[in-house]
């Protein structure tokens, strides 16, 4: 009897704590929406962001979608809930607007795996080969590249270019994926996304045995071996569309698990399983509601790109958007 009472009391406390937490989140969300309205600001959230941030975003999407939204908004301020290279891209395309990255420490390990000098040296080694810079690069790297791409449009970008050779930086796995769909020779830089690299064919085999009929959806940043066992490969927004249109009940999701929040909300009756327990991007999870409130209230963490870099980098992004 004592154990039962203790169990019930624990459940009551847990529920009260959850109710308090939910109320706290709601208060902060309401405050953010009011601040956005007051300051003529727009909130963009990447698909990997925390659920409570996704819930209040004006627009949510992958890098390509958010780049387009950032370029078309009439807002005076862009609050970019993602990582630094995304906010930089928004600042590059919108010099007349203020771009805020709520948490200044939200970076990307892949971005740090290549420098502008690395790209310049590649161009010397492979003269005449155009450089395709994944959006997961710094503004400085974009400035010395010919065109940008995202995981959603990388194949289209590469096939649009003249010549037999193309340099792709910095993600070797994305380059390997694109190679499957082009006759061009792709020269890859050995960068990679740490979370996406963690999923293995063994993970998928074990999960498919546990969930018969499960469909494995992979991201192009996955390793070639993992891509080989995928039922579908696409960007994050492509994944949203695919799981809606496919009749399967179980989906193994091979990208950052933040994407599952919206999938579960919009696809009742379907089950979404992370392909690997390590599919968490610490940088995408750095941003909290408090960061948005603090940065908007104090106008902090404004992203600034030097004008000479911005003009050159903008050309690479514009070349992509023109497609």
SULWO-V779251 format. One line per field, one symbol per residue. psi: psi as a letter, one per 20 degrees, with the letter a starting at -180 (. if undefined). A space follows every 10 residues. Layout:
# SULWO-V779251
psi: ???
This chain:
# SULWO-V779251
psi: gghggggghg gggggggggg gghgggghgh gghgggghjl qqoppqiirq ghghhjqhpq aaggghgggh iiqiqhpooo ncrghghggg hgimijqppp ohoijnbohh hiiqrhhggg hhhghmpipq popqhlrrhh hhhjrhqrrr hhjgggggii qrriqpppqj ohhgghghhi jqiqppoqql rrogghihpr hhgggghhhh npiqppoqqi irqhhhhhjq hqprrghhgg gghhipiqhp poolapihhh ghghhimpiq pppphqijmp ohhhjhprhh gggghggjlr lppppphhgg gghhggghhg hh.
